[in-house]
Amino acid sequence: MDIKLLITFLVGFLIVAIAANEIAKVFQKIKFPLITGLIITGIIAGSSVLNFISPTAIHDLNFLNEIALSVIAFSAGSELYLNDLRSRINSIKWMTIGQLVITFVMSSIVIYFIAGYIPFMAKMPATHKIGVAILFATIFVARSPSSAIAVINEMRANGPFTKTVMGVTVVKDVLVIILFAICLSVAKALINDETTDILFFVILLFELITSFALGYLVGKILQVPFLTKADIKMKGIAILIIGYCTYLFAYYVNIKSVELFQHEFILEPLLICIIGSFVLTNYSKHRIEFSEALEEISPIIYIIFFTLTGASLSIQTLMSVFGIAIALFFLRLITMFFGGIFGVYAANDFKKYAFIAWMPYLTQAGVALGLATVISDVFPVWGQQFETIVIAIIVINQLIGPPLFKWSLNYVKESHLRAKTPVVKSTRDSVIFGLEDQSISLANQLKKQNWESRIINFDVTNKKEVNDFEIINLPSITYKSLKELNLENSEAVILMLSDEDNYKLAELIYEHIGIKDVVVRLENREYFEKFHKLGALIIEPATAIVSLLDHFVRSPNATSLLLGMDEGQDSMDIEIRNEDIHGIRLRDLRLPADVLVLSIKRKGQLLVSHGYTRMRLGDTITLVGAENSLEELKFKFDT
């Protein structure tokens, strides 16, 4: 290979990949999946439109595909963590069998009989049709763990249905690569008119056993970078090198076996990589660090892989097979529907799952596309048309799958989305959970600033008497008890119980009430990330005093001012609710001379404000200045 030409191709492709990433973000804004934007950009840059990436360049850059495929396999294997599957193992087992066996068998049979309607299959002999049909069916089984995780995280889903979905998704992707290795060997034999006698299946079994053994070895090799103190990016690069070396070794064995025995000995690199990742994830202490390294490198790898895949496609071919792709999409959907019903009844799960059990498994991405890419390389005569049909199906699945998955999570009531934040007029009403000296002191401090406070007590043994504030005793932390408090009419909630009780309250408020400002006093830092995901404002007493002292040392005047320690001075957050203020520039607000604007927050983002920043309804403006002037502005902005 000409090194100078390869460098030219790499630089040119790098420019296209960067552009594809930016264009894909535009697709995301209009609710299209990221991979759709990458593939379409690749198609436009490819030989069928602009020819920025020529067929020669695609051939020479094929090693990038192999690196990407190894990372896709590593990512799929890393999701199969056995400890997370044990609680729903029976449901996972039967749903996997239903989705895998029924989808595979039904799809194979139907595709074989409708082969006459698929252009590149129409004139094939029967044995060839069988080979192509089982390859289609194998890809139909594949799912996308990354898409499933993205939806689950977005919906904050948790429960038996969600756990089953996650388990089936990762187990299927491991099994589908094993199934693919078998079906690819059988398809090659059928399409190349080789004999498929007992010796063929003995050799196939030996190839699989060897791939499993090498996968175990790769799992041990993968642990080596994590025994060092190297940077996470360097460990990610080591993963890429190990993955690509797996492909090189498989090619070397293939070539040598032909030279020595006049027979191909085929190792499946995808299977080796997924087994290696599984071994590291389940039988080493580096699981979390391995996942972090994959997360570090995966975005770049996916940009390269999907863009290069798009560049290899012909837009004319894509348009010509789109009708076939829609028909095959519905075929896959129907087979998964029956597979879902079987899985629910076989596992004796809730019957309400039966008719929606297929919905979470519709989306496809990296694994399915990776397998299609391999088939395109192995069967160059019709492989590109095969790959184009699969890509069209994947695009449809990416558009329809996530909304269906979200709907199913809402249907089984396992989503935990944030409740809509109520529109509250400035009431200066706060609710403090926890009856103790600090909560009473806080209520007194708020009272000086004209706030009304209610203190909620769950401890029946606590007999503290407070005359200045309303004390409400509640028996337990439940949504029913919270409803009685009418929290949606409060401006702020302060949680001063144990971390466990605070988290229960924060979740209930997040899911059912949606108050904007929930302040949490943290005791154990292990809970920090949990509260942060709920959007709580976290005060950690252990570090708060040190931080406060630090600010007093470095900037005593500003700290005193912000804390309201200077007589007659205070700071205040005011939400813009006055429609007359909407659209006015900051410099035109005519603020009093003794008031200063510190910041503006819009839709959760702090703005770098200046005189020409225009106010919008819903903005929160932070002001500091004289108390009287702040009160006047609060009335002006808030009404």
C-alpha positions, 0 to 999 in steps of 0.5 A: 500500500502506498503510504503517502496515498493512505495518509491522503485518504486518512486526512480527507476522511478525517475532514469528512468525519468532523463535518459528519459529526457536526451535521449529525448534531443538526439531525439530533435537533430535529429528533433524528438519531445521531447515526442517521446523520452520520450515515447520510453525510457519508452517503453524500461524501461518497462516490454516489454523490460528491465523491470526496471518498472514492471506492479506492479510499474506502478499500484502503481505509477498511482497517478503520472498520475493523478497529471499530467492529472490535470496539463494538464487540468489546462494548457489547460484551462489557454490558453482560455483567452476570451479577446484574442479571440474576434477579430476573434470570428466568424472564431473561432466559425465556424472553431471549429464547423467544426473541432469538429462536422465533425471530430467527426461524420465522424470518428465515422461512419467510425470506426464503419464500419471498426471495423472488421479490428481493432483486439480488436474490430473485435468480439465486438457486435454492441453496443460495437463497437459504444462505442469504435468508439465514444471514438476514435472520441473524441480523434481525435478532441483533439489538442495540445495548447503547440505544436501550441504555440511553432510553432507560437513563433518559426515562430513569426507568427501573423495575422488573420489565426494565431489568428483563429488557436490559438483560435480554438486550446484552445476552442477545448481542452475545448470542447473535455473534455466536449465531452469526459465526455459525450462519456465516460459515454455513452460508459460505458453504451453501453459496460457494457450493461446498459440501456440508458433511459431518467433517464440515460441522466438526471443523466449524465446532473446532473453529468456534471452540478455538475462537472461545479459547482465544477470547478468554486469552484476549480477556486476560490481555485486555487486563494488562493496560489496567494494571498500569497507571496510564491515562484513561486515553492511553488505555483506550488506545491500548484497547484499540490496538488489541482489537485490531491485532485480533483481526490481524491474527484471524487473517493470518490464521486464515491465510496460513491454513489455506497454505498448509491444509488447502482449507480455510480455518476461520476465526471470528474476530467479533466473537473473540472480542466479545468473549474477551470483554465478557471475561474482563467484565465478569472475572476481573476488578477492572470492569468499571475502568474498562467501561470508562475507557470504552466510553472515552473512545466509543464516540470517535469510533462510532463517528468513523464507522457510521460515516465510512459505512455511509460512504460505501453506500450508493444512494441509487441502490438505497432508494431502489431497495427502500420498499423491500426494507420497509417490508422486511422491517414489518416482518421483523416486527411481527416475528418479534411480537410473537417472540415477546408473547412466547417469552412472557407466557413461558416465564410466567411474567405479568400478562400485561407485558405480553403485547408490548414485550417486543417494543424494547427490542426494535432499535438496532445500531452498531452490532447489526450494522457491523455484521452487515459490513462483514457480509458485504466484504465476504460476498462482494457480488451482492453484499453491498445490496444486502448491506444497503437493505440492512442499513435502511431497516436500521434507520427505520428501527432507529426512528420508530424503536425509541418512542415505542420503548419509551411508551412501553416503559410508561405503560408498565409505570417503570419510568421516573421522569421529572414532574412538570415544574409548577408555576408558583407566584412568589410566596416566599414559602419554604418547607423544611423536612427535619425537626432539629436545632439547625432546621429551627435556626434556618427557619428563623433566618428565613423569617428575617427575610420575610419567608414563611417556613413549615417544619415537617417532623417524622420522628414521633419521639421528637418532642421539641416545641417551637412557637414561631413556626408551624410544626407538622408531624407525619407518620411516614415518607409517602406520596400520599403524605406529601400531597397533604402538604401542597408542596407545589405552592412552595418556592423551596424545599429543604431536606435535613433528614438522613441521606436515605430519607432525603433521597426518598423525598427527593425522588418523590418530589422529582417524579410527582411534584417537580419543585424547582429548588430542592436543597439537600444537606448531605451526610455521606458523599456516596449519595452526591451523584444520586442527588445531583441527577435529581437536580437538587442543590447539595450542601455538604457540611464537611466541606461547606465551612472550609469553602466559606472560610476560603472565600472570606480569606480571598474576597471578604467584602464580596463574601459578606455582601453575598451572605447578606452580612452587610447591614442593609445589603442582600442578594436575591434570585428573581424569576422574570414573569412580567411580560413587559420585561420580555425582550428588553435589553439588560442595559434598558432595565433602569436598575437602581444605582445600588443594585448589581446584576450577578448572573442570568440563568435560562433553561438551566444554563448560566449566561455570560450577560452584558448590557445587550443581553435580552431578558426572556420570560422564565429567566432567573436573574441574580441581583445583589444590592440594597434590600429595599431596592431588591424588594422593588425589583422583585415586585416589578419583575415578578408581576 
